[in-house]
Amino acid sequence: MRRLLPLFVTATLVAAACGSDSDSTAETTATTEGQPAAADAPGETTPSSTDEPGATVPESTEPAAPAVSAAELAATGPYAVGVTTRALPEGGDVEIWYPADESTRGGTDTYQLRTYLPEGLAGLMPADLDDSLTIDATRDGPAAADGPFPLVLESHGAAAYRQISSNLAHHLASWGMVVAATDHPSRDTVNFINGTTEGQPPAVEQLRSMQTLLGSLDGDPILDGVVDAGRVALGGHSAGGGTVAQLAAEDEGILGYVSYASDLRDVVPDVPSLFMAGEDDMFVEVANTEAAFEAAPSPSWLWVFADTGHQAFPDVCLIGGGDATINEIAVEIGLGDFVDEGLRQLASDGCDEPNRPVQEVWPGIFQGTTGFYRWVFGIDPEPVGLDESVVTTGVTVTSK
């Protein structure tokens, strides 16, 4: 698989991704493991009728059936997706995925990993080396007219970049959300490789700047009126999980957060949360994520995926189409002698055997994430897709 990003990640990723454990405990419900199944919709009650003219029809006391099923949330949503780039006032680009007008359906957007490498390293890559990732989205297409849509701010992990979770961002945008991500100079790919992460602004400051930017788009040719700045939630992978927990704990108005393969970093936000982890993660032990869930207040959910590693949550495993090994790539660009065993393991953690293909894991990740955000945003009055059997097998779900 042509995965260049993990090639340059050193053992410091472990320190960046892991935070301190909490001694707090929380009561949880019984765990469930399931096969693919749709949500069990609450029963609908048909109002009783009467033959008397003008009789009053009693209102049902039963809850209405949910608008969507758990299985539906795992699939692409009803919206076409657009993607555009904006700049933060202090510098740095923001990638924004959004629900788009139906006329844009069928478009694609592609990025190359070499875009996010230092110029010297990018120049070593052969022109025919496939380091691309493509999603079904139209660059700068018109937005859907029925906004505004709630906002999800994403935070990437160490040695990563703003587009690294493009597939998840696309999925959420297809379900009527705006997703924004930026590069964190304190740990992004270029600064990580160059050894220039020290002294950079904290990643939480870029999240705050993004929130300000997305809340002040009046007059923007594409995004004017598209973002509901009053409904904001967060998501972060690895080190990004600690960043979103910090923002949720320090800033008012955050409705909830999703943490992938991470922990709480000594903060305990008092908002709803969803934690996801790979049972076979070699860099952030599942026990760290479990401890974060135990420390978090209710309501909270913990999803643990069997046969799944650290890199199953972002796009790393599918860059370049998955047709070469990390060692072959290292040799191809002249860096084979610099890849130690730790880096080899990191490169394959979640991508290669014994981990199952990420295409089998993503439907469950998408289902749980989408259901959680829809609930905290008030789209669904009750959580959908968080406690039912999930579309991905081998997932243990715990809630409180």
C-alpha positions in Angstrom: 0.0 0.0 0.0 1.3 3.4 -0.9 1.1 4.9 2.5 3.8 7.6 2.8 2.5 9.4 5.9 3.4 6.7 8.5 6.9 6.4 7.0 7.8 9.7 8.6 6.2 9.2 12.0 8.6 8.4 14.8 8.1 6.9 18.2 7.1 10.3 19.5 3.7 9.7 18.0 3.0 7.5 21.0 3.7 10.4 23.4 1.6 12.7 21.2 -1.3 10.3 21.0 -1.4 9.1 24.7 -2.4 11.2 27.7 -2.6 10.4 31.3 -5.0 7.9 32.6 -7.8 8.8 34.9 -8.6 6.9 38.1 -12.3 7.9 37.9 -14.8 5.2 37.2 -18.3 5.3 35.8 -21.1 2.9 35.8 -21.9 1.4 32.3 -24.6 -0.7 30.8 -24.1 -4.1 29.5 -22.1 -4.4 26.3 -23.6 -5.7 23.1 -22.1 -7.3 20.1 -24.1 -7.5 16.9 -24.5 -8.6 13.3 -25.7 -6.1 10.7 -29.2 -4.9 11.5 -31.5 -1.9 11.1 -32.5 0.1 14.1 -35.4 -1.3 16.1 -37.8 1.6 15.6 -40.2 2.3 18.4 -43.7 1.1 17.6 -46.2 3.6 16.1 -49.6 3.7 17.5 -52.6 4.2 15.2 -55.1 6.6 16.7 -58.4 5.0 17.5 -61.4 6.0 15.4 -65.0 6.5 16.2 -68.2 6.6 14.2 -69.5 9.7 16.0 -69.2 12.9 13.9 -66.8 15.4 15.4 -65.3 13.0 17.8 -61.9 13.9 19.1 -59.1 11.6 18.0 -56.9 10.8 21.0 -53.2 11.6 20.5 -50.7 8.7 20.6 -48.6 8.4 23.7 -46.0 6.3 22.0 -42.8 7.8 20.6 -42.7 8.4 16.9 -40.5 6.1 14.8 -37.0 7.6 14.2 -36.5 9.3 10.9 -33.6 7.1 10.0 -32.4 3.6 10.9 -29.0 2.6 12.2 -28.1 0.9 9.0 -29.0 3.9 6.9 -26.6 6.1 8.9 -23.7 3.8 7.8 -24.4 4.6 4.2 -23.9 7.8 2.4 -26.6 10.4 3.2 -29.0 12.2 1.0 -26.9 15.3 0.1 -24.3 15.7 -2.6 -21.1 17.0 -1.1 -18.9 20.1 -1.9 -15.5 20.9 -0.7 -13.7 24.3 -0.6 -10.6 25.9 1.1 -10.5 29.0 3.1 -7.6 30.7 5.0 -7.4 31.5 8.7 -6.6 35.2 9.6 -3.3 34.1 11.2 -2.3 31.9 8.3 -3.0 28.3 7.4 -5.7 26.8 5.2 -9.0 25.3 6.3 -10.6 22.5 4.4 -14.4 22.6 4.5 -16.8 19.9 3.4 -20.5 20.9 3.1 -23.9 19.7 1.8 -24.0 20.7 -1.8 -26.6 21.4 -4.4 -27.9 18.3 -6.2 -26.5 19.6 -9.5 -23.0 18.9 -8.2 -23.6 15.2 -7.7 -21.1 13.0 -9.6 -18.1 15.3 -9.1 -14.8 14.1 -7.5 -12.1 15.8 -5.5 -8.5 14.4 -5.3 -5.5 15.3 -3.2 -2.0 14.0 -3.2 0.0 13.2 0.0 3.1 14.9 -1.5 1.2 18.2 -1.1 1.7 17.8 2.7 5.4 16.8 2.7 8.4 19.1 2.9 9.5 20.1 -0.5 12.7 18.1 -0.5 10.9 14.8 0.3 8.1 15.5 -2.1 10.8 15.9 -4.8 12.1 12.4 -4.2 8.8 10.8 -5.1 8.6 9.4 -8.7 5.9 11.1 -10.8 4.2 7.7 -11.3 3.9 7.0 -7.6 0.3 7.0 -6.7 -0.1 8.9 -3.4 -3.6 10.2 -4.1 -7.0 9.9 -2.4 -10.3 10.7 -4.2 -13.7 11.3 -2.7 -17.1 12.0 -4.3 -17.2 15.7 -3.8 -17.3 18.8 -6.1 -14.6 21.4 -5.5 -16.2 24.9 -4.9 -19.7 23.6 -6.0 -22.8 25.6 -4.9 -24.1 24.7 -1.4 -27.5 23.1 -0.7 -30.2 25.7 -0.3 -31.9 24.3 2.8 -29.2 25.3 5.4 -27.9 26.4 7.7 -26.2 23.2 8.8 -24.5 22.3 12.1 -20.7 22.4 12.3 -18.2 19.7 13.1 -14.6 20.9 13.8 -12.0 18.1 13.2 -8.5 17.8 14.7 -5.9 15.5 13.2 -3.2 13.5 14.9 0.6 13.8 15.0 2.4 14.0 11.7 -0.9 14.4 9.8 -2.7 17.1 7.8 -6.1 18.6 7.4 -7.4 16.3 4.7 -6.5 13.0 6.4 -10.0 12.2 7.3 -11.7 13.2 4.1 -13.8 10.1 3.8 -15.4 10.7 7.3 -15.8 14.4 6.5 -17.5 13.5 3.2 -19.9 11.1 5.0 -20.9 13.7 7.6 -21.5 16.3 4.9 -23.7 13.9 3.0 -25.9 13.8 6.2 -26.3 17.6 6.4 -23.3 18.8 8.4 -20.5 21.2 7.6 -17.0 19.7 8.5 -13.9 21.9 8.9 -10.3 20.9 9.5 -7.0 22.7 9.4 -3.3 21.8 9.7 -1.9 22.1 13.3 1.7 23.5 13.0 2.4 22.0 16.5 2.2 18.5 15.0 1.4 18.6 11.3 3.4 16.6 8.7 5.8 19.3 7.5 6.7 20.6 10.9 6.9 17.1 12.4 9.3 16.0 9.7 11.4 19.2 9.8 11.6 19.1 13.6 10.0 22.6 13.9 6.9 21.7 16.1 8.3 23.4 19.2 7.1 26.9 19.7 4.1 26.6 17.4 0.7 27.7 18.6 -1.3 25.0 20.4 -3.7 23.0 18.2 -6.7 24.1 20.3 -6.1 27.7 19.1 -6.5 26.6 15.5 -9.9 25.0 16.4 -11.0 28.2 18.0 -9.9 30.2 15.0 -11.8 27.9 12.7 -14.9 28.2 14.8 -14.6 32.0 14.5 -14.0 31.9 10.8 -17.0 29.5 10.1 -19.2 31.8 12.1 -18.4 34.9 10.1 -19.0 33.9 6.5 -21.5 36.6 5.5 -21.0 37.5 1.9 -18.9 34.4 1.2 -19.7 33.3 -2.4 -20.3 29.7 -1.4 -20.8 29.4 2.3 -22.9 32.5 3.1 -25.8 31.2 5.2 -24.6 27.6 5.1 -23.2 27.2 8.6 -25.2 27.2 11.8 -22.6 28.6 14.2 -24.8 28.0 17.2 -24.6 24.2 16.8 -20.9 23.0 17.1 -19.4 19.6 17.9 -15.9 18.2 17.7 -14.0 15.2 16.5 -10.4 14.2 16.8 -8.1 11.2 16.1 -5.1 10.2 18.3 -3.5 13.5 19.5 -6.5 15.3 18.0 -8.8 13.5 20.6 -6.9 15.2 23.4 -7.2 18.5 21.6 -11.0 18.3 21.1 -11.4 17.2 24.8 -9.5 20.3 25.9 -11.6 22.7 23.8 -14.9 21.0 25.0 -13.7 21.4 28.6 -12.6 25.0 28.3 -15.1 26.6 25.9 -18.8 27.1 26.3 -21.3 26.1 23.6 -19.7 22.8 22.4 -22.5 20.3 22.2 -20.4 17.1 22.2 -17.3 15.4 20.9 -16.1 12.2 19.3 -12.6 10.8 20.2 -10.9 8.2 18.0 -8.1 6.1 19.4 -7.3 8.7 22.1 -8.0 9.7 25.7 -8.8 12.8 27.8 -5.5 14.4 28.6 -6.3 15.3 32.2 -9.5 17.1 31.3 -13.0 15.9 31.6 -15.5 17.9 29.5 -19.0 18.0 30.9 -20.7 17.4 27.5 -21.9 14.2 25.7 -19.1 12.1 24.2 -18.4 9.1 22.0 -15.2 7.2 22.2 -14.0 4.7 19.5 -11.0 2.5 19.7 -9.3 -0.4 17.9 -8.8 -3.5 20.0 -5.4 -4.1 18.4 -4.1 -0.6 18.5 -0.4 -0.8 19.2 0.1 2.9 19.8 -2.8 4.0 21.9 -3.8 1.0 24.0 -7.5 0.4 24.1 -7.3 0.6 27.9 -6.5 4.3 27.6 -9.7 5.0 25.6 -11.6 2.8 28.1 -10.3 4.9 31.0 -11.4 8.1 29.2 -14.9 6.7 28.8 -15.0 5.7 32.5 -14.0 9.2 33.5 -16.4 11.0 31.2 -19.8 12.0 32.5 -23.0 10.5 31.2 -24.2 10.4 28.5 -21.3 8.7 26.9 -20.6 5.8 24.5 -17.6 3.5 24.0 -17.2 1.5 20.8 -14.3 -1.0 20.6 -13.6 -2.6 17.2 -12.1 -6.0 17.0 -9.2 -6.7 14.6 -8.7 -3.0 14.2 -5.6 -0.8 14.7 -4.6 2.8 15.1 -4.8 3.9 11.5 -8.2 2.5 10.7 -10.0 5.8 11.5 -8.4 8.3 9.1 -7.7 7.7 5.4 -4.1 6.5 5.7 -4.7 2.9 4.7 -6.3 3.8 1.4 -3.9 6.4 0.1 -2.6 5.3 -3.3 -5.2 2.5 -3.6 -3.4 0.1 -1.3 -1.2 -1.5 -3.8 2.3 -1.4 -2.2 3.9 -2.0 1.2 5.5 0.7 3.2 8.9 -1.0 2.9 8.7 -1.0 -0.9 7.8 2.7 -0.9 10.7 3.5 1.4 13.1 1.7 -1.0 11.5 3.4 -4.0 12.2 6.9 -2.7 15.6 6.0 -1.2 14.7 6.0 2.5 14.6 2.2 3.1 17.6 2.2 5.4 16.0 4.8 7.7 12.8 2.8 8.5 13.2 0.9 11.8 10.9 -1.8 13.1 8.8 0.7 15.1 8.0 2.7 12.0 7.2 -0.5 10.0 4.7 -1.4 12.7 3.1 2.0 12.8 2.8 2.0 9.0 0.7 -1.1 9.1 -1.2 -0.6 12.4 -4.8 -0.9 11.2 -3.9 -1.3 7.6 -2.5 -4.8 7.1 -3.1 -8.2 8.5 -4.0 -9.2 11.1 -6.2 -6.1 11.0 -9.2 -6.4 8.8 -9.6 -4.1 5.8 -10.7 -0.6 6.8 -13.6 -0.8 4.3 -15.1 -3.4 6.7 -14.7 -1.1 9.7 -15.7 2.3 8.3 -19.5 1.6 8.1 -19.6 1.1 11.8 -17.4 4.2 12.4 -19.7 6.2 10.1 -22.9 4.9 11.7 -21.9 5.7 15.3 -20.4 9.0 14.5 -23.3 10.2 12.4 -25.9 9.0 14.9 -24.1 10.8 17.8 -23.8 14.1 16.0 -27.4 14.0 14.8 -28.5 13.6 18.4 -26.3 16.3 19.9 -27.4 18.7 17.1 -31.1 18.0 17.9 -31.8 16.4 14.5 -32.9 13.2 16.2 -34.7 13.6 19.6 -33.3 10.3 20.8 -30.0 8.7 19.8 -30.2 6.5 16.7 -27.5 4.0 15.7 -25.6 4.1 19.0 -27.1 1.2 21.0 -28.5 -1.0 18.3 -26.5 -3.8 16.7 -24.0 -2.1 14.4 -23.4 -2.8 10.7 -19.8 -3.7 11.3 -19.4 -7.0 13.1 -17.1 -7.5 16.1 -17.9 -4.2 17.8 -18.5 -4.0 21.5 -20.8 -1.1 22.5 -20.9 0.2 26.0 -23.1 3.2 27.1 -24.0 5.1 30.2 
